[in-house]
Amino acid sequence: MDREEEKLSIFAFRRAIVVNEIEEAPNVKTLAMKFSGDYNASPGQFNMIYVYGLGEVPISLANLPKSVGRSTVVEHTIRNVGAITKAVVYRISIGSIVGIRGPYGRGWPLNEVEGRDILIIGGGIGMAPLRPTIKYIEKSRERFGRINILFGARTPQDMLYKYELDSFKSIPNTKLMLSVDTYSNGWQYYVGFVTDLINYVDTDVDNAVAFLCGPEPMMRIGVKKLLDKGFRKDCLFLSLERRMRCGVGVCGTCQFGQYFICRNGPVFRYSDIEDYIWVEGI
C-alpha cells in the first residue's frame, strides 16, 4: 500500500447493519452493529459513526469487539446531544444501515498497568468508554490487582447498563459502588456525587492507577480528590471529549493545547495535560 492509498484507507467506511438495540436510559441507546471482516480495537478507542445523508459523529466503543464468523460486531452507546446523535437515537434501529470508520485514538493503558490496582470512575455517558475496560479485566482477571468501580448518574433512571451491574459485582476482588445526584423511590445506594465515593475506595495508592471518564467538572473534582488521597499525577488517566471531524488529527478541530484529542487521546495521562485541563475554553 503506497502513502496515498494509506491516507485514503484511514477514511474508508465499513457498511454496517444494526443487529441489536437496548434503551439504556432516557435519550440513550446502545446499538450493536455488524460488518464484514476482521477488526481490532482497544478499550477507550472510538469509531466515527456515519448516518447516511446526514453526517458522522465520534462515539467510543462500549464493549469489546466480537467475532461472529467472518464478521465483527461492535457496540456503541449514544446519547442524544445534537442533530446526528438525535438521528442515531430516534431513527436508527435494528436493520438500519450505518457507516463505520475506525478505530481511532489512544485507549486505556491496560498493558502498562498490569499487576496494579485499578480505580474506575465513570459519570453519566462516561460509563460507556469504561465498560469495555471492565470486560477486558474480567477476561484477564489474574493480570490485575484489586478493582474498584465507581459509577454515577443524575437519577436511577439515567444509570447505564443496569442489567449487568450484578455481573460487575461478581468479578473476583472487585468492589462496585453506585451513586445518583437525585434520590428516587427504591434507590438503595449512595446519593451524591460519584466523586464522593473516592473516600470509600479500598486500594493501595502506591500501586494503583485511576481511569476517569465523564463531564470535565466531575473529572477535575475527581483528580483533586485522588491527588489528596495520595495518587501520583502520572497514575491518573482521563478520557476527554471535544468536537471532532476527521478523527485522525488532520482538521485541527479537536486541538487541546499541543495535542489533538482524536489522535493523541482521547485517553491522556493527567501529568501530560495538567497545564490545559484547568483552563476554561481550551
C-alpha positions as CSV (number, residue, x, y, z in Angstrom):
1,M,0.0,0.0,0.0
2,D,1.5,3.4,-1.0
3,R,1.1,6.6,1.0
4,E,-1.8,7.9,-0.9
5,E,-3.7,4.6,-0.5
6,E,-2.9,4.6,3.2
7,K,-4.2,8.1,3.6
8,L,-7.5,7.1,1.8
9,S,-7.8,3.8,3.9
10,I,-8.0,5.7,7.2
11,F,-11.1,7.5,5.9
12,A,-12.7,4.3,4.5
13,F,-16.1,3.4,5.8
14,R,-17.4,-0.1,6.6
15,R,-21.0,-0.7,5.8
16,A,-22.7,-2.0,9.0
17,I,-26.1,-3.2,9.9
18,V,-27.7,-2.7,13.3
19,V,-28.4,-6.1,14.8
20,N,-29.5,-5.2,18.3
21,E,-30.6,-2.2,20.4
22,I,-31.1,-1.5,24.0
23,E,-32.8,1.5,25.5
24,E,-30.4,2.3,28.4
25,A,-32.0,5.5,29.7
26,P,-34.0,8.5,28.5
27,N,-32.3,9.7,25.3
28,V,-29.6,7.0,25.5
29,K,-29.4,3.8,23.4
30,T,-26.8,1.1,22.9
31,L,-26.6,-0.3,19.3
32,A,-24.8,-3.4,18.2
33,M,-23.5,-3.1,14.6
34,K,-22.3,-5.9,12.4
35,F,-19.9,-5.6,9.5
36,S,-17.8,-7.9,7.4
37,G,-14.2,-8.6,8.1
38,D,-11.7,-8.5,10.9
39,Y,-11.5,-5.6,13.3
40,N,-9.1,-4.9,16.3
41,A,-9.7,-2.2,18.8
42,S,-8.6,-1.4,22.4
43,P,-10.9,-0.3,25.2
44,G,-11.1,3.5,25.2
45,Q,-10.8,3.9,21.4
46,F,-13.6,5.3,19.2
47,N,-15.2,5.0,15.8
48,M,-16.7,7.6,13.6
49,I,-20.4,6.6,13.0
50,Y,-21.9,7.8,9.8
51,V,-25.6,8.4,9.3
52,Y,-26.3,8.3,5.6
53,G,-27.4,11.6,4.2
54,L,-26.7,13.5,7.5
55,G,-23.1,13.2,8.7
56,E,-20.9,11.4,11.2
57,V,-20.1,11.6,14.9
58,P,-17.3,10.1,17.1
59,I,-18.5,7.5,19.5
60,S,-16.4,5.4,21.9
61,L,-16.6,1.7,21.8
62,A,-18.9,0.5,24.6
63,N,-17.9,-3.2,24.5
64,L,-15.1,-5.4,23.3
65,P,-15.4,-6.3,19.6
66,K,-16.9,-9.8,19.0
67,S,-16.0,-12.0,16.0
68,V,-19.0,-13.7,14.5
69,G,-18.0,-16.0,11.7
70,R,-16.4,-13.8,9.1
71,S,-18.0,-10.7,10.6
72,T,-17.4,-8.4,13.6
73,V,-20.0,-6.9,16.0
74,V,-19.2,-3.7,17.8
75,E,-21.4,-1.8,20.4
76,H,-21.8,1.9,20.8
77,T,-23.8,3.7,23.5
78,I,-25.1,7.0,22.1
79,R,-26.8,9.9,23.9
80,N,-29.0,12.5,22.1
81,V,-26.9,15.7,22.3
82,G,-27.1,17.0,18.7
83,A,-28.5,16.6,15.3
84,I,-26.6,13.4,14.3
85,T,-26.8,11.7,17.7
86,K,-30.5,12.5,17.7
87,A,-30.9,10.8,14.4
88,V,-29.0,7.8,15.8
89,V,-31.1,7.5,18.9
90,Y,-34.5,8.1,17.3
91,R,-34.1,7.0,13.6
92,I,-31.6,4.2,13.7
93,S,-32.9,0.8,14.8
94,I,-32.5,-2.9,14.1
95,G,-32.0,-3.4,10.4
96,S,-30.7,0.1,9.7
97,I,-27.5,0.6,7.7
98,V,-24.8,2.9,9.0
99,G,-21.2,3.6,8.1
100,I,-18.3,2.9,10.5
101,R,-14.7,4.0,10.2
102,G,-12.0,3.4,12.8
103,P,-10.9,2.6,15.4
104,Y,-9.1,5.8,16.2
105,G,-7.3,7.3,19.1
106,R,-5.4,6.0,22.1
107,G,-7.2,3.9,24.7
108,W,-6.7,2.9,28.3
109,P,-3.2,1.7,29.0
110,L,-4.2,-1.8,30.2
111,N,-0.9,-3.5,29.2
112,E,1.1,-0.8,31.1
113,V,-0.8,-1.2,34.3
114,E,-0.8,-5.0,34.7
115,G,-0.3,-6.1,38.3
116,R,-1.7,-2.9,39.7
117,D,-4.9,-1.9,41.5
118,I,-7.3,-0.1,39.2
119,L,-9.9,2.5,40.2
120,I,-12.5,3.1,37.5
121,I,-14.7,6.3,37.8
122,G,-17.5,6.9,35.4
123,G,-20.1,9.6,35.4
124,G,-23.2,9.6,33.1
125,I,-22.4,8.7,29.5
126,G,-18.8,8.4,30.6
127,M,-19.6,4.9,31.8
128,A,-19.6,3.8,28.2
129,P,-15.9,4.1,27.3
130,L,-15.1,2.3,30.6
131,R,-17.4,-0.7,30.1
132,P,-15.0,-2.5,27.7
133,T,-12.2,-1.9,30.2
134,I,-14.2,-3.8,32.8
135,K,-14.9,-6.6,30.3
136,Y,-11.2,-6.8,29.4
137,I,-10.2,-7.0,33.1
138,E,-12.8,-9.7,33.7
139,K,-11.4,-11.8,30.9
140,S,-7.8,-11.4,32.2
141,R,-8.6,-11.1,35.9
142,E,-5.3,-12.7,37.1
143,R,-3.3,-9.9,35.4
144,F,-4.6,-7.1,37.7
145,G,-4.8,-6.2,41.3
146,R,-7.9,-5.0,43.2
147,I,-10.6,-3.3,41.2
148,N,-12.9,-0.5,42.4
149,I,-15.6,0.7,40.1
150,L,-17.5,3.9,40.9
151,F,-20.4,4.7,38.6
152,G,-22.7,7.7,39.0
153,A,-25.7,9.2,37.2
154,R,-28.1,12.0,37.7
155,T,-31.0,9.8,38.6
156,P,-31.5,6.0,39.0
157,Q,-33.3,6.1,35.6
158,D,-30.2,7.5,34.0
159,M,-27.9,4.8,35.2
160,L,-26.5,2.8,32.3
161,Y,-26.1,-0.9,32.0
162,K,-28.4,-1.7,34.9
163,Y,-28.8,-5.3,33.5
164,E,-25.1,-6.1,34.1
165,L,-24.2,-4.3,37.2
166,D,-24.6,-7.5,39.2
167,S,-22.1,-9.2,36.9
168,F,-19.6,-6.5,37.6
169,K,-20.0,-7.1,41.3
170,S,-19.3,-10.8,40.9
171,I,-15.9,-10.2,39.3
172,P,-13.4,-11.6,41.8
173,N,-11.7,-9.0,44.1
174,T,-13.9,-6.2,42.7
175,K,-15.9,-3.6,44.5
176,L,-18.7,-1.7,42.8
177,M,-20.2,1.5,44.2
178,L,-23.1,3.4,42.7
179,S,-24.4,6.9,43.2
180,V,-27.1,9.3,41.9
181,D,-27.3,13.0,42.3
182,T,-31.1,12.9,43.0
183,Y,-32.9,10.3,45.1
184,S,-36.0,8.5,43.9
185,N,-38.0,5.7,45.5
186,G,-36.3,2.3,45.5
187,W,-32.7,3.6,45.2
188,Q,-30.6,1.7,47.8
189,Y,-27.2,3.2,47.2
190,Y,-25.3,6.5,47.7
191,V,-27.0,9.8,47.0
192,G,-24.5,12.5,46.0
193,F,-21.7,13.0,43.5
194,V,-19.8,9.9,42.2
195,T,-16.5,11.6,43.3
196,D,-17.7,11.4,46.9
197,L,-17.3,7.6,46.7
198,I,-13.5,8.1,46.4
199,N,-13.5,8.4,50.2
200,Y,-14.6,4.7,50.4
201,V,-12.2,3.2,47.9
202,D,-10.1,0.2,49.1
203,T,-6.8,0.4,47.2
204,D,-3.1,0.7,47.7
205,V,-2.4,4.2,46.2
206,D,1.3,3.3,45.9
207,N,0.4,0.5,43.5
208,A,-2.7,1.9,41.9
209,V,-3.9,3.8,38.8
210,A,-7.2,5.6,38.2
211,F,-9.3,5.8,35.0
212,L,-11.8,8.6,34.8
213,C,-14.4,9.4,32.2
214,G,-17.4,11.8,32.4
215,P,-18.2,15.5,32.4
216,E,-15.0,17.5,32.8
217,P,-16.1,19.3,36.0
218,M,-16.6,15.8,37.5
219,M,-13.1,14.7,36.4
220,R,-11.5,17.8,37.7
221,I,-13.0,17.2,41.1
222,G,-12.0,13.6,40.9
223,V,-8.4,14.5,40.1
224,K,-8.3,16.8,43.2
225,K,-9.6,14.1,45.5
226,L,-7.3,11.4,44.1
227,L,-4.2,13.7,44.5
228,D,-5.3,14.4,48.1
229,K,-5.7,10.7,48.6
230,G,-2.0,10.2,47.6
231,F,-2.3,9.1,43.9
232,R,0.6,10.3,41.7
233,K,-0.2,12.6,38.8
234,D,1.2,10.1,36.3
235,C,-1.1,7.4,37.6
236,L,-4.3,9.2,36.7
237,F,-5.8,8.7,33.2
238,L,-8.7,10.8,31.8
239,S,-10.8,10.3,28.6
240,L,-11.5,13.7,27.1
241,E,-14.2,14.8,24.6
242,R,-14.1,17.6,22.1
243,R,-15.8,18.3,18.8
244,M,-14.2,16.1,16.2
245,R,-14.5,15.9,12.4
246,C,-11.7,13.9,10.8
247,G,-10.8,11.5,13.7
248,V,-7.1,11.4,12.7
249,G,-5.7,14.8,13.7
250,V,-5.8,16.4,10.3
251,C,-8.6,19.1,10.6
252,G,-7.4,20.5,13.9
253,T,-11.0,20.9,15.3
254,C,-10.2,19.0,18.5
255,Q,-7.0,20.7,19.3
256,F,-6.3,20.8,23.1
257,G,-3.1,22.7,23.8
258,Q,-0.3,20.9,21.9
259,Y,-2.5,17.8,21.5
260,F,-5.3,16.6,19.2
261,I,-7.9,14.7,21.2
262,C,-8.7,12.3,18.3
263,R,-5.0,11.4,17.6
264,N,-3.2,11.8,20.9
265,G,-6.2,10.8,23.0
266,P,-9.0,10.5,23.9
267,V,-7.2,9.0,26.9
268,F,-4.5,11.1,28.4
269,R,-2.2,10.8,31.4
270,Y,-3.1,13.7,33.7
271,S,0.5,14.7,34.2
272,D,0.6,15.4,30.4
273,I,-2.4,17.7,30.3
274,E,-2.5,19.3,33.7
275,D,-1.5,22.7,32.2
276,Y,-4.6,22.6,30.0
277,I,-7.3,20.8,31.8
278,W,-7.9,23.6,34.3
279,V,-8.1,26.3,31.6
280,E,-11.6,27.2,30.6
281,G,-12.3,27.4,26.8
282,I,-9.5,25.2,25.6
